[in-house]
Amino acid sequence: MRTFVWLTAASLTLCVATSPVSARVVRMETKVALEDQSEPSIRQAWQALREAFQTAVRGAIAMGFSRVWVDGARVLPDAVVLAMVATDEDDDADEARDQ
């Protein structure tokens, strides 16, 4: 019986010690409609995107994500789109993956 308990404890310890660590990654897109292609309309859209960016960063931090970056921005005929990525992966994992 002692051997069984010891083997069970050893296997559980190995399972916990070797379990993979996974990071959460989220891609967010914000789309702001343009009234037209005029300069004032585009400025209004960029101001709205700045506010959306700030809101998205605050939300990502509230969800426990430690890194947020802009993945791209596009001006379409009828809208401006901002794409962002958020993750809880640390910088050390990036360095290890790059090597």
Secondary structure, 3 states (H helix, E strand, C coil): CHHHHHHHHHHHHHHHHCCCCCCCEEEEEEEEECCCCCHHHHHHHHHHHHHHHHHHHHHHHHCCCCEEEEEEEEECCCEEEEEEEEECCCHHHHHHHHC
